[in-house]
Amino acid sequence: MNHFNQHKVTTISGRYLSNIHLESFLSKLNPEIFRQSIAGYSVQNRPIYRLDFGTGAFKILLWSQMHGNESTTTKAIIDLLNELNNNNHSDWLSYFSFTFLPLLNPDGAENYTRVNANQVDLNRDSINLSQPESKVLRKVLEESQPDLALNMHDQRSIFSAGAEANPATISFLAPSFNEKRAVNEVRLFAMKLIVAMQTELNRHIPLQIGRFDDAFNINCIGDYCTSQMIPTILFEAGHFQNDYHREITRTIVLLSLKHLFNSLISKNYTSFKLDDYLKIPENEKNFVDLVVENFSTCNEELLKKGKKIPFQFKEVLNVNKIEFIPEYDEKTAPNFKFAHKTLNLNSLKIESIKELQEIVEKTTK
């Protein structure tokens, strides 16, 4: 997929992305294409940047990183903006009017947390509007009156695309608008667009595209938007083999967006049906990051846990970089069937879980 990376912003990489990184990039954008403004401020008074561009009749609103530690889609958005900045895709600019909020939760991004500075999950605040960031998004939503809303997220490495050993590198959802998870024309439009993206992505990551859970929660922004008759697509950027910094997934998100825009112009999405969407395999919690196997022990606690001991990589912010620290974890994916990595201890005798933890940390450094 290297030929898709010609506009990749190489100065921005890894999992940590804050306003400082975004501001450095925004300063280089062509003001003749992009109208930059500040949509509002976070709890800790950090600016929430807004970009408006394009002159077309079809209006798209996109927001990313409402969870501060979910930066993959933001990286893809930056690459997309860079491509547009290089005077490409005049067809997009004439067909669409875009409004982007590339980093909705700058406090969470700064501290690499899911929540904002008040410890609130912004994706559970769409009705209460208790937080300034939520109010900013609602204000922009009402101002822009989009024909399509794009809600950009990351998902955990535990997800598989269906029941087999295929990591969910990207998952999509056309959010529900009621408890019955009914399908109306608004939701069906989003579903068809998702199938159009999936069809293209199957050429690059076959079997690694999932369908996210559509349980209804009006406090989630996607469900709220759909209930307001705004077609909405949830993007969930996930794990690709050995890509914990999600640089390959970044490209997959970029490809998804580009094909989405092209499909809207060509209208090739219209040939797809509800059944095509339902055939996309649902996400399942089938993976752990690491399993430790082939060890011996007399420790009763370890003996009860079986022959494969699961570990997850905890993401820890250390001097503006994310480190992946393995931690024993039987709760995140309790019914796991697969692991992204396997550590064979060759019958080494282990006295305790603490000792096992220390061995895994040393081995995976």
Steps between C-alpha positions, in 0.01 A plus 500: 500500500802728479370667184207634704736686734634769267317769700566350843615760752807317629568752777188374676511134598440262788205494737551833678347799322412823679409855401869585466538249216177614338590869521835439334321339207215752478747786468608360162155477341408718206255771615356513149367146556445479875317744726638449848327611819466407865165332565536530878717405795552195718467479879865603533456776242671328211365599158282262300589568138252507214570473128248588230578434135326421175213679326267212414138440593558171686607580857725268703581549869790299642642494851786296641669427833200568721682232699842650559693173470347411161733668254512268198214664314644844574825396330301382198309828491826694505622293203173568319529874562860490382391337177238768445755766587714376212227609258346159447134404479340814363199273434456452876529872567233582245261222601529521882506759774708357783510596867772321700570503874827303486555483877190544714653408838834683525529453878455125469745497210759690703479247784427198280171420669168388359312756709527880514653702785182455707528121459192493275465277197387746236333220308259455790415869526297566188176569687624650826751729326675541834842568347628791290631262233155340465342844465751592229413189298127560537538863394700404189253223422209743510688765302622269224178298453695213341370254243745247645679482836826308548583400858865388517638267771754231588407156628694260720721222370269237659255510209487252217297545184267209556577170670830414331856616572473820299567824689244774445734748334207729436135475596201706398155567636187669379373594849152414618233763561277299735506204739363268232800572277258566217620592151362809331618680186747711699669200653482298177685778316787472750497121474534511122794739526667265748463207260657712225802563723520136607491383138803712418688412820456128437764542229753604766400338831264212417321347800618783730201733473237481772159629590479674837229429757184700427346498849308826543611770744361848442787645708742388228548764235453266203167374629392855577588616147312214337199572723511854361480359146869566426662204321802406711793262463712389793862414412692276740871474415643177637795264499699380200758225550805636689377858455457620857582857400225470239686643205355240262153549646545873445531431127193275508294781653628739234404256224156463657436874498623545145280221370205632699526841332544346157201272555281793595592675176467192275198369693625144464384436858139493377538144370553358849229359723432459872603134476844606374550702817378218724748262336790703639621288796425643841780585738575237763731522801717208394855636533751578768831668426717220635465150639769326702511125459713191560614571856500280808379600844388370836322827578132420556380838377689457171384141465137617523556747217585232247775449247471838322538814708366820338674838502390835362732786409419801715565827317708728720595858416871563559654828382262550209525141384285197567660192651326163492529327838376140521265432791337178605135542399221244512214752507524702177430204272408217738394261224795565270585245233802661331806710580691751290825370650605178675780457752621140535691456828636155408389330824657766722383461861297797625438555870242782489304739280735776611798304370316434176425871465869585545608243239248628247608861555866413443425287196280755325721808553 
